[in-house]
Structure formats: C-alpha cells, structure tokens
Amino acid sequence: MRIDIVTIFPEALAPLEVSILGRARARGLVEISVVDLRDFTSDRHRQVDDLAYGGGAGMVMKPEPFFAAVEALTPQEGPRPRVLLTSPQGRRFDQRAAEELSREPHLIVLCGRYEGVDERVVEGLGVEEFSIGDYVLTGGELAAMVIVDATARLIPGVVGDAASVVAESFATGLLDYPHYTRPAEFRGLRVPEVLLSGHHEAIRRWRRREQLRRTLARRPDLLCWDALGEEDRALLRDDDA
Ligand code: ADE
C-alpha cells in the first residue's frame, strides 16, 4: 500500500518513522511519503493561505497547491488514489473506516490547517473528509497520523501476530478483556484464578464475559443486542447471579 501525506509541517509527521510503522516501511509493506505542500506553490513566498472571502478571522488554505500536489501524486495510469482531508467536519473515523481504507492500494491524506481549506479542494478533487473525534485540533497532522497508524496496522504482516489484530477491541465490536502477566500476585493484587488454571475453555468463557461486562458498563452504545448469541446472553445472565 502507498500513502502520501501532504502537509505544511513535514517534520510533524516524524513519529511515523519509528516503531511498528517504521519497521513496516523498512520492510516494504507500506510505502509512506510525507510531501511538503509548499513545494506545490508557484509564487516567491510559497504562500499556502490567504484571507477569507466574506471576511472573518483567520486564514483559509488556498486551493491551487492542493490541486497541484494531488495531480502530481496521482499516477497517469491505474486506479485513482483515494484522497482524504482531515477535518472536524468529516465522517467520523472508526475501526470500520480503518478496515475499509486498509484495502486501498493508494491513499493521499491532505492535512488541513488554520481556519479551514478552500471548499473547492473538497468539491474539485473528490476529497473525502475524515474527523478523528468531536474536538478541534490545531491542525490535521495529528489526525493524519491517527488515520495512517490505525489503517496501516491492518495491512497483513505489519503487526506481527495476526490473531491479536482479529481479537482486539472494536474488531469484534466489543471492548477488550483485562490482560495479566507475571507475577501471579503483586502488592496483594492477584491474577484471576481461572487464568492460572490452564483450562482453555474456562479461560475463553471468562474473557468473553469480561468483554461483555466491560462493554455494557463503559460503552453500552457499542453493544449490539440483536447480534449477541445464546452463549453471550447466558454469560451476561450468569453475571447477574
Ligand atoms: N483538524 C482539527 N481537528 C480535527 C479533528 N477532530 N479531526 C480531524 N482533523 C481535524
């Protein structure tokens, strides 16, 4: 998969160099390039923003550099890349969106800044706006990193253990169960006995019940009652007992 990130602050994307994504890039599983929007300006001052038509505070990002960047990054042949723009006005980015994007061969992520981006960027380039949550960041770079991280880690091979990607929170529609490692007792706090029992079926049931309980207690909005099977209902019922 290829991901191009277009920004006026290329150095802000440095965290993508390290850790799991850094390794994935080094191993050629995902090709991420950070592109400086100012390289696509044509004036002496490399200006990327201007005053808002209609007045009001703040600057608006100009359309021309975005068009030039997307056109330069779009291959002459083959499928058109999917072009995203980080924006609080966008579709909410969630695990389903990450799964959808991870199947694309080529993404271009445009980082918004200042008071906004000229609307013709969205209309004229067929851009999809994505928001990472209902709060306002100073710029789209952090949002772009969130989107790229959550998307790239779903590409086969990026995360070492494929089972951990399948089983984790949200992939299953439920929050994750609690995890423990050695020692079995720490400052008087004991690991639940069932996890030490070696009884795989009992452990599976305990974990599933913890997932259901946590989701019900913390994020009831995620629980899809109609989709719960007979075992899940029984585990929740036992929990009342
Ligand atoms: N830019 C500023 N705030 C944002 C948000 N919540 N999501 C995506 N891009 C943003």
Residues whose N, C-alpha, C, O or C-beta is under 5 A from the ligand:
A	BS01	ADE	T86 S87 P88 F130 S131 I132 G133 Y135 V136 L137 G139 G140 A143
